[in-house]
Amino acid sequence: MGRIRSNKPLKNQGKAYSNFDKNVFINCPFDKNYYNPLLRPLLFTIIYLGFNPRISTESFDSGEIRIQKISNLIRNSKFSIHDLSRIQSRKRKEIYRLNMAFELGIDIGCRLFAQGKEKNKKCLILEKERYRIRKALSDLSGADIKSHNNEPENIVRAVRDWFVENGLKRATNANTIWQKFNNFMADFYQQRKKEGYQDKDIEMMPVPEFIEFIKDWSKANCSPR
């Protein structure tokens, strides 16, 4: 496997705003239980297929209004992926997590009321179980929803197939992408440990840093899709 480069400045994330047709807004939980098993293969699949993931954690500014930041990301992304698998409360007295459903609403509104290229926006709704979300959001009845059952390989397949269904022709099959992801993760962990990263730094690495490692590895180890 090729060596994963590191210790270089992160690329200017702002440049991606002009790349509407390749930008993919990601709306998902950011806790450890989602980040490691699901967000990582999701990010890898998007990048492997030649798209650019946009996510609210790609930058952090305490002075920036979060809702404005999210709205800008949505407006400047032709594609959006909304994982609603964590909106249900799991403990007694725990409140439903509604941010993700709210951001989905912003995205749908952006497309419905748009006057320009935003009218062509596409979105994918992910859930643990295909029909469960309709119990909470009945307005989504009739919407196409893909389920992943909290399985990393399933999220790779769901996202890959969705891109194919929305115009990406002759994409690499899901099984190959899954194998490439596992190869990447093996190299990623090995190289980070050599560089002195602690386990906690690897497990919850900032998203923009992780994205750069995916891009570097893909350039060195993946043939054109």
C-alpha positions as CSV (number, residue, x, y, z in Angstrom):
1,M,0.0,0.0,0.0
2,G,1.2,3.5,-0.6
3,R,2.4,5.8,2.1
4,I,-0.2,8.2,3.4
5,R,1.2,11.7,3.3
6,S,0.7,14.0,6.3
7,N,2.0,17.2,8.0
8,K,0.9,19.5,5.2
9,P,-1.5,22.4,5.4
10,L,-5.2,21.6,4.8
11,K,-6.4,22.8,1.4
12,N,-8.6,25.9,1.3
13,Q,-12.0,24.5,2.0
14,G,-13.7,27.7,0.7
15,K,-12.7,26.8,-2.9
16,A,-15.3,24.1,-2.9
17,Y,-18.2,26.5,-2.8
18,S,-17.8,27.1,-6.5
19,N,-18.0,23.4,-7.3
20,F,-21.8,23.0,-7.0
21,D,-22.1,20.0,-9.2
22,K,-19.6,18.0,-7.2
23,N,-20.4,19.2,-3.7
24,V,-22.3,16.8,-1.3
25,F,-23.7,18.2,1.9
26,I,-23.7,15.6,4.7
27,N,-26.3,15.9,7.5
28,C,-25.5,13.3,10.2
29,P,-24.8,12.8,13.9
30,F,-21.2,13.6,15.1
31,D,-20.9,11.3,18.2
32,K,-18.3,8.6,18.3
33,N,-21.0,5.9,17.8
34,Y,-21.7,7.3,14.3
35,Y,-18.3,8.8,13.4
36,N,-16.2,5.6,13.4
37,P,-18.6,3.0,12.0
38,L,-20.6,5.1,9.5
39,L,-19.3,8.6,8.8
40,R,-15.9,7.3,7.8
41,P,-17.0,4.9,5.1
42,L,-19.6,7.5,4.0
43,L,-16.9,10.1,3.5
44,F,-14.6,7.6,1.7
45,T,-17.3,6.5,-0.7
46,I,-18.1,10.1,-1.7
47,I,-14.5,11.0,-2.3
48,Y,-13.7,7.7,-4.1
49,L,-16.5,8.4,-6.5
50,G,-15.1,11.8,-7.3
51,F,-17.3,14.0,-5.3
52,N,-16.5,16.6,-2.6
53,P,-18.1,16.1,0.9
54,R,-19.3,19.3,2.7
55,I,-20.1,19.0,6.3
56,S,-20.6,21.5,9.1
57,T,-17.6,20.3,11.1
58,E,-15.2,21.0,8.2
59,S,-14.5,24.3,9.9
60,F,-15.1,25.7,13.4
61,D,-15.6,29.4,14.2
62,S,-17.3,30.3,17.5
63,G,-18.4,33.6,16.0
64,E,-20.2,32.1,13.0
65,I,-23.9,31.6,13.2
66,R,-24.5,27.8,12.8
67,I,-27.8,28.0,10.9
68,Q,-26.3,30.4,8.4
69,K,-23.3,28.2,7.9
70,I,-25.5,25.1,7.3
71,S,-27.7,27.0,4.9
72,N,-24.7,28.1,2.8
73,L,-23.4,24.6,2.6
74,I,-26.8,23.3,1.5
75,R,-27.2,26.1,-1.1
76,N,-23.8,25.4,-2.6
77,S,-24.2,21.6,-2.9
78,K,-26.1,19.9,-5.7
79,F,-26.3,16.7,-3.6
80,S,-27.2,16.1,0.0
81,I,-27.2,13.1,2.2
82,H,-29.3,13.1,5.3
83,D,-28.9,10.3,7.8
84,L,-31.9,10.4,10.2
85,S,-31.1,7.1,11.9
86,R,-30.2,8.8,15.2
87,I,-33.2,11.2,15.8
88,Q,-35.0,8.7,18.1
89,S,-34.3,9.1,21.8
90,R,-32.7,6.0,23.3
91,K,-32.9,6.7,27.0
92,R,-35.7,7.7,29.3
93,K,-36.3,11.4,29.4
94,E,-33.9,11.9,26.5
95,I,-35.2,14.4,23.9
96,Y,-35.5,13.6,20.2
97,R,-32.6,14.8,18.2
98,L,-34.3,17.1,15.7
99,N,-31.4,19.0,14.2
100,M,-31.0,16.5,11.4
101,A,-34.7,16.6,10.4
102,F,-34.6,20.4,10.5
103,E,-31.6,20.5,8.1
104,L,-33.5,18.1,5.8
105,G,-36.3,20.6,5.8
106,I,-34.0,23.4,4.9
107,D,-32.6,21.4,2.0
108,I,-36.0,20.5,0.6
109,G,-37.1,24.1,0.9
110,C,-34.0,25.3,-0.9
111,R,-35.0,23.1,-3.9
112,L,-38.7,23.8,-3.8
113,F,-38.3,27.6,-3.7
114,A,-35.2,28.0,-5.8
115,Q,-35.0,30.1,-8.9
116,G,-31.7,28.9,-10.3
117,K,-29.5,25.8,-10.3
118,E,-30.7,24.8,-6.8
119,K,-33.9,23.5,-8.5
120,N,-31.7,20.5,-9.7
121,K,-30.6,19.5,-6.2
122,K,-30.8,15.9,-5.2
123,C,-31.0,14.4,-1.7
124,L,-30.7,11.0,-0.2
125,I,-32.4,10.1,3.1
126,L,-30.8,7.3,5.1
127,E,-32.3,5.5,8.0
128,K,-31.6,2.4,10.1
129,E,-34.8,0.8,8.9
130,R,-36.5,1.9,5.7
131,Y,-40.0,2.8,7.0
132,R,-39.3,3.7,10.6
133,I,-38.8,7.5,10.1
134,R,-42.4,7.8,8.8
135,K,-43.7,7.3,12.3
136,A,-42.0,10.6,13.3
137,L,-42.2,12.5,10.0
138,S,-45.4,11.5,8.2
139,D,-44.7,14.1,5.5
140,L,-42.0,11.8,4.2
141,S,-44.6,9.2,3.2
142,G,-43.9,8.3,-0.4
143,A,-40.3,9.5,-0.2
144,D,-37.6,7.1,-1.3
145,I,-35.5,6.1,1.7
146,K,-32.5,3.8,1.8
147,S,-31.7,1.8,5.0
148,H,-28.3,0.8,6.3
149,N,-29.2,-1.0,9.5
150,N,-26.1,0.7,11.2
151,E,-23.8,-1.5,9.0
152,P,-20.8,0.3,7.4
153,E,-20.9,-1.9,4.3
154,N,-24.5,-1.1,3.8
155,I,-23.9,2.6,3.9
156,V,-21.3,2.3,1.2
157,R,-23.7,0.4,-1.0
158,A,-26.6,2.7,-0.4
159,V,-24.6,5.8,-1.3
160,R,-22.8,4.3,-4.3
161,D,-26.2,3.1,-5.7
162,W,-27.8,6.5,-5.1
163,F,-25.1,8.3,-7.1
164,V,-25.6,5.8,-10.0
165,E,-29.3,6.3,-9.8
166,N,-28.7,10.1,-10.2
167,G,-26.5,10.1,-13.2
168,L,-23.1,8.6,-12.3
169,K,-22.4,6.0,-14.9
170,R,-20.2,3.0,-14.7
171,A,-19.3,3.5,-11.1
172,T,-17.1,1.0,-9.3
173,N,-19.2,-1.7,-7.6
174,A,-20.0,-1.4,-3.9
175,N,-17.9,-4.5,-2.9
176,T,-14.8,-3.1,-4.4
177,I,-15.3,0.3,-2.7
178,W,-15.8,-1.5,0.6
179,Q,-12.6,-3.4,0.1
180,K,-10.7,-0.2,-0.8
181,F,-12.1,1.5,2.4
182,N,-10.8,-1.3,4.5
183,N,-7.4,-1.1,2.9
184,F,-7.3,2.6,3.5
185,M,-8.2,2.2,7.2
186,A,-5.5,-0.4,7.7
187,D,-2.9,2.0,6.1
188,F,-4.4,5.0,7.9
189,Y,-4.1,3.4,11.4
190,Q,-0.6,2.0,10.8
191,Q,0.8,5.3,9.5
192,R,-0.8,7.5,12.2
193,K,0.7,5.3,14.9
194,K,4.1,5.6,13.3
195,E,3.6,9.4,13.3
196,G,2.9,9.4,17.1
197,Y,-0.9,9.8,17.0
198,Q,-2.6,8.6,20.2
199,D,-5.6,6.3,19.8
200,K,-8.0,9.1,21.0
201,D,-6.6,11.4,18.3
202,I,-7.2,8.8,15.6
203,E,-10.7,7.8,16.8
204,M,-12.1,11.3,16.8
205,M,-9.8,13.1,14.3
206,P,-11.2,16.4,12.9
207,V,-13.2,15.8,9.8
208,P,-11.2,18.0,7.4
209,E,-8.0,16.3,8.5
210,F,-9.5,12.8,7.9
211,I,-10.8,13.9,4.5
212,E,-7.3,15.0,3.4
213,F,-5.9,11.6,4.4
214,I,-8.6,9.9,2.2
215,K,-7.8,12.2,-0.7
216,D,-4.1,11.6,-0.5
217,W,-4.5,7.8,-0.2
218,S,-7.0,7.7,-3.1
219,K,-4.6,9.5,-5.4
220,A,-1.8,7.0,-4.6
221,N,-3.8,3.8,-4.5
222,C,-7.0,4.1,-6.6
223,S,-7.3,4.0,-10.4
224,P,-9.8,6.4,-12.0
225,R,-13.4,5.4,-11.4
